[in-house]
């Protein structure tokens, strides 16, 4: 290790069944450096951190930490902490019912000769720690009485007081507002001055360029490269994360537009604090709108607010010209909306139920649980959509868990088509499925638009959105930053995602 390095990871390999999660990854952190670890979903960021902090073992490679002779292998987060490596997660892993002081000193409370905790001494020590870090907080009050931002600062203060040389902040700003983010940054810069090395995992480009010195980019479990922030323009960072070049040519949607004049969705100032800033959006009958931006940009959050999965806290929504109050997804369904969520396993399929049972769930929910669909009607619906969207299955009574990922996705799509919606939100409908099924789903989206349905289509793959969408809405850091319709190219979209031509 060089003199200024506090952590080096070399040639790290980690395999899960059927997946090479990390393939020969290198990472270097220097003293007094804020280092962004970036990459899209599945890039390997979390796996690399979990290997470092002892949550996962690893098959090959070497980790070295300043002040420790020889390679380091941690078998638990506790072991990592003892070697000066601390992690603060987005979800604060402290005890909300205990006081701030108790949280700061869990497992290392000052005790007298009889082994009893010296409460006054502990409170005094705790108050000094938070005062030194400019955290305005009463250490004798239970942690749960403070905001998420202050709870995170307490977690950081605990790590610092335990002489951490390496501080890992894993998505710490996801649920903070702008003023809270500013306070956190001040604290990070202060720790940087004191020589702490900080690994900052985030999706927010603005924040990386505001506070970081270096960026390491991972993609598909491999190292793309390490770059000084000052030398990597934002648009190039986006290209490296997405694995695209500007001269890539994407085939544009060939079919004629089926957009009609009638407005289906008219959102004005809709928003949800900490998730998506207030936005305006108009969607016409027969129109496919793509929501684009990096993971964490607010794509899914915008869709969830329209659908009522996250209740809007501001603004108004008109559906087909009439003002609508959507307090929950069932209200949205009754207004002719359907929503295919991005997490198929957690929010889509019910694994123990058959294809038929999974497919009729939305129709049944719309009717109400006391007006059960007759079995013959259930079979009719299932049979129609198994044929229409070509679900490969020997029978509608097969448990959905026995189908491939692509066929499961088709069943969930069939579930919503069975409700005959006017407006469909499809969040990553083609993720994790084979290219043949992807193409079928893209064709289906264009067909639905021709039938007059309005569609929101969210995908991490710009090419497939260029093939299917009439207009792209660009999001960045929880804000709708623009719309592109005439000049829809991969180049123009990536520039918009990155924030124009900002280089600094």
N, C-alpha and C positions, 0 to 999 in steps of 0.2 A: 504493500500500500504506500502511496505517496503521502508526504507529510500532511497535506491539507485535506486528505480524504478521511471521512468518518465511517463510510460504509462502501464496500465493493461486493457486487454479486457477479460471478463469472460463469458462463456456460450452463445456466440453470435449466434443467429438464424436468418436466412434471407431466405424467401421463395418467389420464383417467381411462376407464374401459372404453376403447374405441376412439379416444380423443387425445391428441397431443396438445395439452393445454399450454405448455411452455417448451420451446425448442431452442436450446442454446442461448438463452437470454442473458445479456449483460446489463448491469445498472451500477452507476457510480454516484455517490452523494458526497459533497464536500462540506467542510465546516462552514457555518454561517451562510448556507445556500438554501434558497427556496426552489425546489425542483419539482416541476409539474410532471406527473405520470399520466399520459393521455392515450386514448384509443377508444374505438367504438365498442359496442357490446360484444363480449366474447373475445376481446383482444388479448386478455391474460393479465390485466392490471390487478384484479382481486386475487388471482392465484399467486402472482408474484409476491404480493404483500403477505398472504397466508403462509407461503413457504418461508419467508423471512421471519415471521412472528411465531412459527412453530405450530400453526393450525394444521398445515399439511407437511408431510415429509416430501423429499424430492429424490429423483433417481441419480442425477449427475450434476456436477457443478460445485462451486465453492463460494462460501460467504465469509467475508472478513469484516471485523468491526475494530475501529480504532481503540488501542489500549489493551487488546486481547491477543495473545500470541496464538498463532495457528488458526485454521479454519473453524468456523462456528456452525453448530447445528442446534437449533432450538427445538425442543419437544413440546413446548407449551408457551402461551403468551406470558405466563409468569416468568419462565426461564428467559424469554426475550427481554422482559422488563428488567430483570436482574443484570442483563448485559447492556442496559441503557437504550433499549428500543421500545418506544411506547406508541400505541395506536389510539387515536380518538375517532370513533365512527360517527356517521350521520345520526344513527340511533344511539344516544348516549347510554353507555353501559355502566351507569352508577346506580345508587340506591335512592330513589326519589323520596322515600319516607324518612331517610336520615338527614341530619343537618348537613350544611355545606362543610363544616369542620370535620364531621364524622366521615364524610365522603373523601375528604382530602387525606385523612389518616387511616383509612380502613386497613387493618392488618398491621399497623405500625404505630398504634396510639402510644403517647407517652404514659408510662405507668410508674407508680411509686414502689417502694420496697415490698409492699404486700401484693403487688401485681394489679392494683386497682388503677383505673384510668384517671389521669389528672386532667379533669375537664377544663378548669380555668386555663391551665398551661396550654392545652390543645387548642382552645378557642383563640388564645392570644397568638400562638404560632400561626394558626390558620389565617387570622386577620392580617398578619404581617405578609403572608404569602400573597393573598389577593390584593392587598394594598400595593405591594411592590410591582404587581403586574397591571395596576390601574383598573382592577375589576371592582366596580361599585356594588358591593354585596354585603349583607349581614351574615356572617358565618354561623350564627346560632339559629338561623331559620332553616326549616326543611327545604331541601333542594327542589322539591316539586312546586314550590311557590314561585320559582323563577322561570323566565322564558327559556326556550331551547337554546338560544344563543348563549345566555349566561351559564346554562348547564354545561355546554360545550367548553366554555372558558374555564369552568371549574375542573373539567376533565383534563384540559391542557395544563392548568396550574398544578394538578396532582402529578402529571407526567414530568413537568419541569422540576418540581420539588424532589422528585425521585432521581434527580440527576440524569435525565434522559439526554443522550447525545443525538439520538435519531428520533424525530417526532413525525409520525405518519398521520396525516389528516385525510380521512377517507370521506369524500363528499361532504365536508362540514357545512357548506353554505346552502345546501339544497332547500332547507326549510327556513332560511333566514331572510329578513327584508334588507333593503339597501343599507340602512343605518347600522344594523347589526353586523352586516358583512364588513362594513368600514371599521368597526371596533375590533373585529376578529383580525383584520389585516394589520391594524396598528400593533396588535399583540404579536402577530407573526413576525413583523419587521423588528420589533423589540428583541424577540428571541433570536432572530438572525444576527443582530448586533452582538449578542452574547455568545455567538459561536455555535448555536444549535443548528443541526442540519434538518431541514423540513422537507418531507415528501408530501406534495399536495396533489391529491387525486380529485379531479373535477371534470365536469363537462363544459364549464362556462369559459368560453374563449376570452371574454372581456377581463375576467378575473385573472386568468393566466398572464395576460399582458400587463395587468396592473401591478402584480406583486411578485412574479417569478423571475428567476435568473436563468434557469435552464429548463428544457423540455425533453423528456424521453418519450418517444412514440412507439407503441406496440400495435401489431396488427396480426390477427389469427395466431396468437401465441409466439410470434417472432418479433425480434427487435428491428424496427425500421431505422431508428437512428437517435442520436442525442444531439441537441442543437441549442446554442445560446439564443435566448428569446429575442434579443436585438437583431439577430441575423436570420430569423425565420418569419417571413411575412405570413399574415393570418391565412391568406388564401392557399399558400403552400402547405401550411399545417393541416388544413382541411383535406387537401389532396393526399397528403401522406397518411392521414387517419383512414381515409376512405379507399385508398389504394387506386386512385384515379390520376390520369394525366389530362391536361387541358385539351390535348389534341385528340382524345378519345372521341369517336363519333358515335352518337347514340341514334338508333332508328326512331324517328318521330312517328307518333300515331298516324296511321295512314287513313283511317276511316274519317269520313266527313263528320264535322261536329254536329251533335244532336241537341245542342243547348237551345232552350226555348225562352221566351220572354218572362213567363210566369216565375215569380220568386217563391221558392219553397221555404228557405231559411233566411231570416234577416236578423242578425245579432248586432246589437249596439252596446258597446261598453261592458260586455260580459267579462267577468273575471273571478278569480278565486285566490285570495291572499296566500302568498308563498308557493303557488303552483303556476298560475298564468296571469299576467298583467291584463287589465281590461283591453278588449279587442273588438273590432267591428268585422263582420263577415256576411256577405250576401251570396247565397247559392241558388242557382236557377234550376228549373225542371230540366232533366236530361243532361245535367252538367256533372262532370267528374272533376272534383277539386283535389289536388295533391297537397298534403301538408309535408313540408320538407324542412330539414334542419338536423343538426347532430343529435345524437341521443341526449336527452335531458334538456332539449331546446324548448320543450313545451308542446310538441306535436300531440301526444296522447292527452295531455292535460286540457288542451283546447277542445278536443273532441269530447272528452268526458264532461266538461262543463256544459256544452250544448245538450248532451244527452241526459244530464242530471245525475250521472254517476258520482260527480263532485258537484254539489249544489252551488250555483252561481251566487256570488255575494254582491254583485253590482250589475247594473245595466238592464236591458230589456231584450226579449226574444219574441219575434213574430214567426209563426209557422203558417204558411199559406195565407199570409195577410192578417192573421188574427193574433193578438197578443197572447202569449202562452206562459203559464206558470208551471215550471217543471221542478218539482220537489224531489222526484225519485225516478228511476228508470221506468217504472210502470206507467207514470204520467207520459213519458216520452213515447212508449210503445202505443199508448192509446191515441197519440197524435200522429201515428204512422211512421215512427222511427224504428230502426234496427241498429244494433251495435255488436260488431264482432271484435272482442277485446284482443290485445296483443299477447296476453298470456293464456294460451289455449288450455294448458293443463290446469291452472289455478282457477280461471274464470269461465272456461268454455265447456269442456267435456265433463260429463259425470261418468267416470270410468266404469262403474258397476252396472250402468243401465245399457239397454240395447240401443242399436241405431235408431229404431222406431221411437223409443222413449226419449232419446236425446233430441230427435228431430221435432217432436211435437211440443217441447217444453214452452217455447215462446207463445205459441197459439193458445196453449192451455193457460198460461199466466195471464194472457190478455182476456180470456173468458172468465177467469176467476176459478178458484179451487173448488167451488161448490157446484160448478157446471162442467162436470167431467166430459171430455170428448169420448164419444162411443168408440169402441175398438175398431169398428169398420172404417170410421173416419180417420183414425190414427194411421191405419194401414194404407188408406188411399193417399194421404199426405206423404207418408214415407216412400211409398212406391213411386209417386210422381217425381219427387226430387232425387231419389236414387237414380232414376233413369235420366232426368233432365240434366243433372250435373255429373253424371257418370261416376257414382261412388262404386268402387270395386269391392264387392262383398258377396258371399254366397247367399246371405239371407239378411232381412231387416232385423231379425231377432238376435243376431250376433252381438255380443258386448262390444261397445265402441272401442274399448281398450285393445281389442285384437286387430284393429285396423292400423294401417300405416299413418304417419303424421299427416301426409297430404290428404288422405281419405277422411281422417278425423276432421280436418279443416273444412272439407267439402260438406260434411254432415252439419257442422255448425253454421255454415253458409246457408245450407238448405233450411235449417231451423228458422232463420230470419226471412228467407224468401217465402216461406209458408205463411208468414203474417201479411204478405203483400204490402210491404212498406213503400212509402213515397220517398223516404230518405234513409240511406244506409251509411253507417260509418264502419269502414273496414280498416282495422289497425293491424298492420303487418300480416295481411292474410296469406302471404306467400312465403313467410320466413320458415326456414327449416324443411322445405319440401322440394321434391325433385323438379327438374327444369320442365319436364312435360306437363306436370300438374300446374306449375306456375303459369305456363302459357295458357292453359285452359282457363284458369281463374282470371287472367288478364282479359281474355276474350269475353268471358262472362260479364266482367265489369262494363266493357264497352256495349255489350248486348243490353244490360240493364239500363244504361243511359239512353239507348235508342228506344227503349220501352217507356221512357219519360221519368225514370227514377233519378233522383239527385244522389250523388255519392261523394263521401269524403274518403280518400284513399291515402293511407299512411304507409310509407315504405322507406327502408334505409337504402334501397337501391334506386338511384336516380334514373337509371336507364328504363326500368319498368314503369316508372311514373311518366317519363317522357312518352312512352308508348301508349299510355292509357288516359292521361289527364288533359283537360282543356285549359286548366289554369293552375298555377302553383302558388301556394301561400308559404312565405318563408318565415321561419321562426328562429329566434336566437335568444338564449338566456331567459326564456319565459316571456318573451315579447314578440308580437307579430311585427316584423320589420318591413314587410313588403309583399307585393304580388307580382307575378310574371305571367303574361299570357302571350304577347306577340313574339318576344325573343326567347322562347323556351329552348335553351341549349344547356348541355351539361356545364359548360364554361360559365354562362351567366348565372346559373343557379348556385354553383359552388362559390362564385364571387359574392353573391348575396348572402349566403350562409356565413361566409367569413367576415362579412362587414365591409363590402366594397373592396377598395384597393388599399385599406389601411395596412401599413407596413410596420408602424411602430408599436 
